Amino acid sequence: MIMKQFELGQYKGLNVKRFDTTVQEEEIQQALDYIIGSFDEIEEEKRNEPIKTNDYVIVDIDGYEKDATVPVIRNIDTKLIVGSEGVFREVSANLLGKKMGDTVTFETVIQPDALEFQRWWGSEFTFTVKIKSVFVVKKPELTEELIRKVEPDLKNLKDLKNMLALKITHEKEGKEREANILLIFQALVKQCKYEFDEEELDSAAEDLYKKFTEELKIVDDMELMEYLIHRKITADQLLAECKEEASRRILWELMINSVIEKEEINLTPDEIKYLEKRINESRQNGQLPEEFMDINFLLASYLRKKTIDYLLKINLAS
């Protein structure tokens, strides 16, 4: 048994505040910033001004391992955004306050993101960086001409904001059900008494970890190491996330099954007939994946949905 103890608590009348689908001003501003960012930026060269965060520079980089005289890293005319978390963030951090034409030398322990430099992770390096050009990047102004490039029928900024507000509303409404289900889950968990068998939970987490790794390769054609480097997390941290997700799935399943039992929720003859008709039609048309061809699987899924609908109805605030 994966659970040492489970007791369903209060599951009615929790008066959970609904997911808010109203559009906030900051959400519209984020959308505007995204639109502005999609257009070409304006670059202005900086000759005698100190380098600041978000300036971009063109540099020649030589990187020497400790006590070496020949560089093992050599990049000519490399473009860096100062303060970024890219491959050469250690280099980028040492350019602040410097100017075009300067040559910077410094020692550091590197922790590169790119796979091609992973063999030097944690190594001591001396870098020599020649700053060849410095540019400040400015965003374009959101003029009426630029707005019409977004949507020809729009006349001004007010029209654009109204269009964005409508799109954001539709997106949030699309997420509303899943968001409300999560809110109900969080409220129900607080009412329950439960204790996991840690060994069984660890085993469930490892199974989920393995499945995630396999799907990562099949669906995204990405190796696990590449994924971990991209997210800047360790394998142990990912396993901890899998353990948390496994616990959520187990608890949710137990709560759903307990409510079904207590409320004696069943499918009506008409509902069963409807589902049987659907699966028969789908068999003939070949429209469903193989797992959905199993009538018992489909009936269990529909019963689960019916129970979730019940929990949403009795627990969401008016």
LINFEN-V904504 format. One record per backbone hydrogen bond with DSSP energy under -1.0 kcal/mol. NH is the residue of the N-H (numbers start at 1). CO is the residue of the C=O. Records with the same first field share a line. If there is no record, write none. Layout:
NH: CO + CO
This chain:
4: 195
5: 195
7: 193
13: 314
16: 315
28: 24
29: 25
30: 26
31: 27
32: 28
33: 29
34: 30
35: 31
36: 32
37: 33
39: 36
42: 138
44: 136
46: 134
51: 98
54: 82
55: 52
56: 135
57: 80
58: 133
59: 78
60: 130
61: 75
62: 128
63: 73
64: 126
66: 124
68: 65
72: 63
73: 63
75: 61
78: 59
80: 57
82: 55
84: 81
89: 86
92: 88
93: 89
95: 92
97: 51
98: 95
101: 131
102: 99
104: 129
106: 127
108: 125
110: 123
117: 114
118: 115
120: 117
121: 118
122: 110
123: 120
125: 108
126: 64
127: 106
128: 62
129: 104
130: 60
131: 102
132: 58
133: 58
135: 56
136: 44
138: 42
143: 141
147: 143
148: 144
150: 146
151: 147
154: 151
160: 156
161: 157
162: 158
163: 159
164: 160
165: 161
166: 162
167: 163
168: 164
169: 165
170: 166
171: 167
172: 168
173: 169
174: 170
175: 171
179: 175
180: 176
181: 177
182: 178
183: 179
184: 180
185: 181
186: 182
187: 183
188: 184
189: 185
190: 186
191: 188
193: 7
195: 5
197: 2
201: 197
202: 198
203: 199
204: 200
205: 201
206: 202
207: 203
208: 204
209: 205
210: 206
211: 207
212: 208
213: 209
214: 210
215: 211
216: 212
217: 213
218: 214
219: 215
222: 216
227: 223
228: 224
229: 225
230: 226
231: 227
232: 228
233: 228
238: 234
239: 235
240: 236
241: 237
242: 238
243: 239
244: 240
245: 241
246: 242
247: 243
248: 244
249: 245
250: 246
251: 247
252: 248
253: 249
254: 250
255: 251
256: 252
257: 253
258: 254
259: 255
260: 256
261: 257
262: 258
263: 259
265: 260
272: 268
273: 269
274: 270
275: 271
276: 272
277: 273
278: 274
279: 275
280: 276
281: 277
282: 278
283: 279
284: 280
285: 281
286: 282
287: 282
292: 289
293: 290
298: 294
299: 295
300: 296
301: 297
302: 298
303: 299
304: 300
305: 301
306: 302
307: 303
308: 304
309: 305
310: 306
311: 307
312: 308
313: 309
314: 310
315: 311
316: 312
317: 16
